[in-house]
Amino acid sequence: MGGGLWAGTRSVRYKMSTISLKPRRRANPGIRKLNPYKPSKSVGDLSMQFGITDVVNLASNENPLGPSPAIRRLLTTLSVSRYPDGNGSMLKEALAQKHRVSPEWITLGNGSNDVLDIIARVFLSPGSNSVLSKHAFAVYRIVTSAVGAVPRMVAANTEVHAMPYGHDLNSMAAAINDETHVVFIANPNNPTGTWLAEGELRRFLDVVDRSVIVVVDEAYIEYVEEPGFPDTSEWLKEYPNLIVTRTFSKAYGLAGLRVGYALSHPDVADLLNRVRQPFNVNALAQAAAVTALEDKMHLENGIAVNRRGMRQLKGGLSAMGLRYLPSAGNFLCLKVGSEAMKVYEGLLRRGIIVRPVEEYGLTGFLRVTVGLTEENERLLTALAELITGAKR
Ligand SMILES: *Cc1c(COP(=O)(O)O)cnc(C)c1O
């Protein structure tokens, strides 16, 4: 609650607990019990809490370069007085070309989180369940509970597995029952960074009944350089129950504009588009996403910056004796140990925001986004100060 529009309204404080008591009882039961998504600390929080303005934000896996310069120019020229194109025709056309499908295979979202929410509303309801891995992206659980369905959380790989805490597809397949309507898979996964190879993902899709929707969330795929990593958008014609989700929030640097999309068989896309709000992707976001797809050089730059930053971070962390989970994305999940929350606070006081991942069942870990060279350096220096002598 900073200044701006709400400055001066501070004195008008209602007793929320008494006001909300009765409507609370009328809320959808899945939502009453829902443990909501906790966003990371923001740059604004830090300036209010500690008066720090020189902040390095490595908390949310955004692209440290930001969007293509062409987008910054574009945003100043667009009109905001008209409704956006409700069909998103230009963007869908550009995406259709990129993925070599026709536009009927695409569903646009206000971020890919919106697409995940739409998928839950279409395929899940009270009495059905979704299967997801422990330590998987939190939104799968939230969208499932919000429609009154049950998230079936499956045990992940153990710590000694080659992909520690990653998805265990055999256990996930075994957890599917007659009430399972959706399976959520993140590849690579956030917050672990772990990934699934082509062979194992294919075997999974081959054994799952074709009436069960399998969502493969590829939010970080542009960053992935591991050989044998599957691009499941190329498998859509083989699996009519497959939905692939993609986003402009990470490698394309457009997290603040909110654009994502799903690729699926047109029959599935038709269902998704029935509940999609007609203007869910705003006009600036649509235009920016089209421009982002054209600026391949900017995308490549960002990938190169990530590759170098990843090497820098891994080198620095290893030198300190800090371990991290394998990651194919633009972030690392660090094993800090019992001092993790103290280290997190210490970083905040030094103007560096990272992400505690306790709520993901990863107590003792911190997730850090790969930033620019100077940002990574600041993180490493601060970590070295905080960790020297600390018990791990
Ligand atoms: C960041 C992220 C997304 C992207 O969400 P948007 O709503 O598109 O910003 C999706 N899935 C995973 C696993 C993510 O980490």
The ligand as an ORCA input file, in Angstrom:
! r2SCAN-3c Opt
* xyz 0 1
  C       6.884    -18.701    -15.018
  C       6.131    -19.932    -15.324
  C       5.010    -19.885    -16.151
  C       4.615    -18.613    -16.826
  O       3.483    -18.067    -16.350
  P       2.837    -16.822    -17.137
  O       1.455    -16.791    -16.609
  O       2.896    -17.156    -18.586
  O       3.647    -15.633    -16.787
  C       4.336    -21.053    -16.432
  N       4.759    -22.225    -15.935
  C       5.851    -22.316    -15.166
  C       6.300    -23.642    -14.701
  C       6.546    -21.157    -14.820
  O       7.615    -21.238    -14.030
*
